[in-house]
Amino acid sequence: MKATIPLLLIFFLSLTFLSNSQTSGKYTLVIHGGAGNITPANLPAAKAAEFEAKLTEVLKHGDSILKAGGTSLDAVESCVRMMENSPLFNAGKGAVFNADGKNELDAAIMDGKTGLAGAVAGVKTIRNPITAARAVMEKSNHVMLSGIGAETFAAEQGLEIVSPEYFFTQLRWDAYMKAKANSDSLDALDKKHGTVGCVAVDQLGNLAAATSTGGMTYKKYGRIGDTPVIGAGTYADNNTCAVSATGHGEFFIRNVVAYDIAAIMKYKGSTLTEAANEVVMIKLKTLGGIGGIIAVDKTGNIAMPFNTSGMFRGYIKSGGEIKVAMFGEK
């Protein structure tokens, strides 16, 4: 009889462990490809179809990771890598040129479960900055590395290093030349903030956020935007939400937009939608800050507010629901 007691104890402890480790089976993934002057009038139907196809492809790729029980961290990194590899977006291969005619890239990633984060800024030779950001988070004691230091670190970690010419695209070069010819009136130029980002909650309820960008066309060389600044353009906390932002970075930095949304949820008890709208549609808009965010909370609720005419965006859920949008429709 005495021998059976420890066995029963082990049995019940095992049941408890299994119960606690069971997944909900539910997950949500959200992506964005930038916000700005995106309307049916200035986005030809053929080009809009390209964006829709790529966004859909990225969503389905993220879905395959989460459906198989993958982590939100793996999903957001992989989805952002796909967008970095596409010339459609202002990140990685499609990055814009700075005032010196160079591509300078920023990226960040954050794990909502651990609170750890990593970022790279002002890099010119790392093919996938988002993967370098994750390496900073997981393989260094730092949060952000910049410039040559970040590139050296990435090479040491075995990441793919490319010639700066890899990032050249004719479309972005033409935009640079246009900006250069009109440098005294840049506000008159067509603005599309093509930063890419992804947020997700996995089957275990863990959140993650990832963002990558080439910054602003004709930006001052060395300029760093909000994307790699944790709490400004990228943030994740299992207790509240995961956020990835796109827009005029200076405003997002000064107003710590991503963290502000999480803080409003945490301290005011607001819902994700309420907090996101308060920050993007009231605070930022009042100050003249343009852009938008994507966010998801621990139960899979989604927010995608933007105060521009459009934002490339989409989401996919474990039940199979999928949505891609570009313009101002709800």
N, C-alpha and C positions, 0 to 999 in steps of 0.2 A: 504493500500500500504506500509506504513511504517513498518507494522508488518511482511510483507513478506521479507523485506530486510535481517533481521537477519536470517530468515529461509534459504534464498538462500545462505547466507554467510556460515552457518553451513553445508549446503549441499555440497558446493564447497570445504570447508575444509575437509570434510569427504572423498570426492573423492581424494583429494591430499594425505591424510593419507593412504588410501587404496592403492593408486598408489605407494607410497613410501615403503609400507610394503610388496608389492608383491614380491614373490621370482622368481628367474630366472628358477627354476626347474632343474638347472644343478648342478652337484656336482662331485667331484673326490676324491678318496681315494687311498693312496699308502702305501705299507708295505714293511719291509725288515726283514730278519731273520739272518742277519750277512753276512760278507764278509771274504774271505780268500782263502786258497788253496782248492778251490771247483772245481773239474774237474770230467768228466765222469770216469776217470781212478781210482780215489780214493773215489768215491761215488757210491756204488753199486746200480743197477737199482731199487731194492726193496726199499732201503732207500730213493732214489730220489723220488720214487712214494709216499712215506710217507710224504715227505716234500711238494710235489706238492699238495697232498690232503689237508694237514693242511693249507697251504697258501691260497688255494682256499676257504676253509671253512671260514677262517678269513675274506677274502675279501667279501664274500657273506654276512657274518654277519654285517660287516661295511656298506655294501650297503643297507641292510634292515633298518638300523638306519637312514641313510641319505635320503633314498627314502621316509621314513615316515615323513620327515621334521625335523629330529633330528639335533642337533648341531654337528659341527666338533669336539668340545671338548668331547662330549659324545662318538662319534664314535672312536676317537683315543684312549681314555682310555679303552673302551670296547675291542677293537681289541688287544691292548697290553696285557690286562688281559688274553685273550684267549691264547696268545703265552706264557705268564708267566706260565700258567697252563699246558703247554705241555712240556714233557721232551725232545722234539726234539731240543729246543733252549737253548742257554746260558742265561737264565733269569728265575727267579722264580724257578719252579720245576726242571728245567734242568741246574741250575747254576753250574759253575765250582768251584773247591776248591782252596783256597789260600795256601800259603806256610805252614800254620799251620793246614791244613786239615779242614778248615772251609769254609762255604759259606757266602760271604759278598756281599750284593746286593745294586745296585744303580738304581735310576729311576728319571725321570723328565718329566714335562708336561708344556706347555705354550699356552696361549690363545692369538691368534693374534689380536683379537678385542680389548681387554683391555690392553694388554701388561703385564698382570699378569703371574707369573710363580711359580711353586713349585717343590721341589726336596727332595729326601731322599738319604742318602749315608751310606754305611757300615752297613746296617741292616741285622739281622740274623733270625728274627722271624716273620716278616710281610709277610703273604702269597702272597699278591699282592702289591709290592712296588709302582706300578704306581698309585694305588688308594690312597695310603698314600701320594704320591707326590701331588695329586690333593687336598687332605685334607689340606696339608700345604699351598697350594695356596689360598684356599677358606676359611679356618677356623683358620688361624693364621696371624700374622703380619710379617711373615718371608718368605724367599724364600727357604732356605735349612736347614733341620735338619739332624743330623747324629747319628749313633750308638744307644745307649740306650735311648737318648733323643727322637729320632725319633720313637723308638719302644713304649716308654711310651705315646707319643702323639697319635700314631695310636690306641693304646688300649683305650685311653680316648675318641677317636672318634668312638669307637665301631667297628673298623676294625678287620678282622680275624687275630688272632695271633696263630702261630703254633710252635711246637717244631722244633729246628734246624734240626732234623732228617728227617723232611718232605721233605727237599730239596735234600736228598741223592738219587743219581742214580748210578748204578754200572758203567755205561759208563764213567761218569765224575770222579768217584773214580779211575778207571783204568788209566785214563789220568793223574790224580794227581800222582799216584804211578810211572808212567812212567817219569813224570817231576821230581819227587823227586830223582829218580835213575840217572837222567841225568841233574842235576841242574847246572852243569858247562857248559852245551852245550844246553841250552834251545832253542837257535835259530835253532837248527837242528830238533826240534820237529815239527810235523805237526801242522800248525796253522790254526784254523778256528775261526774267531771272530764272535761269535754267538749272539751278541747284537740284540735285536729286537726293531722295531720302527714303527711308523705310522704317516702319515701326511694326512690332508684332508682339503678340502674347501667345505662348505655346501651350501645349496640352497640360503642362504642369503649372500653368498660371504665371510663368516668368515673363517679364517684359524686357525689351531691348529696343534701342534706337540707333540708327546709323545715317550719316549725312555726308555728301561729298560735293565739291564744287570747283569751278575754275574761277569763281569770283565775278567781278564786274568788268565789262569791256572797258578798256583804256584806264583801268585802275592804276594808281601810282604803284610802281614796282616796290614790292615789299609789303603792300597793304594786306592785312589779314581781316577777313570778315567774321561773321558770327558762327559759321559752320563748325570750326574746330574749337570754339569757346564753349566748354561744357556749361550748360545752364542758359546759354544764349540761343544757339541754333540747334543744340542736341541735348537731350536729357532723358533719363529713364529711372524710375523708382517703382518697385513692385507694389508699394503702398498706395500709389496714385496713378501714374500714367507714364507713357513713353511718348516723346515729342520729337519731330524733325521739322525744321523751319526752312523757309525760302523767302527771299525778298531783299530789301535794302538793309544790309547787315549792320550798318552803324546804329540804326534804330533798334535792332534786335539785341545788340550788345548792351546798349545803354539801358534797355528795359528788361534785361535778362528774361526774355520772352518765354523760352522753354521752361525754365524753372518757375517762372511766375504762374504759369498755368497749373503746374503741380502744387505750388504753394497755396493757391486759391482753393484747390480741392482739399488740401490737407488742413488748412487753418480755418477756412470758411465753411467747409462741408459742401461746397458746390459740386454739381455734377460735372463730368468732363465737358459736355457741351456748353454749360453755363460758363465755366472757367475759360475755355478756349475763345468763346465769343466775346467775353469781357476784355480779354487781352488783345485779340486781333481786330475786332470790329469796333471797339470803343477806345481803349487806351492807345493802341498804335495809330489808328485812324485819326484820332484827335491830334496827335503829334505830327502827322504827315508821313508816318512810316508805312510803306506799302509792302505787301507780301501776304504770305499765308502759312499755315502749318497743317501737318497731319498728326493725329494723336490717337492712341488707343489706351483704354484702362484695363485693369486686371480681369474684368468680367467680359471684355470684348466689345465694349461700347466704342464707337468711332466718332471723331470730330475732324472736319476738314475745312474750317473757315478760311476765307481769303478776302481781302479788301481791294483786289485788283479786278480787271475784267475777266480774268480766267486763271486757271491753275491746272496743269496736267496732274491727274490724280486717279486713284483707283483702290479698290479693296477686294479681298476674297475671304470667305469664312468657311469654317469646317463643314457647314451644311451644304456647301456648293455654291452659295450666293456669291456672285462676282459683279463688279461694276467698274466701268472706266468712264471718266468724264474729263472735259477740257475747258468748257466755257462756264458761264455763270448760272447754268441751270441747277436746280436743287437735286 
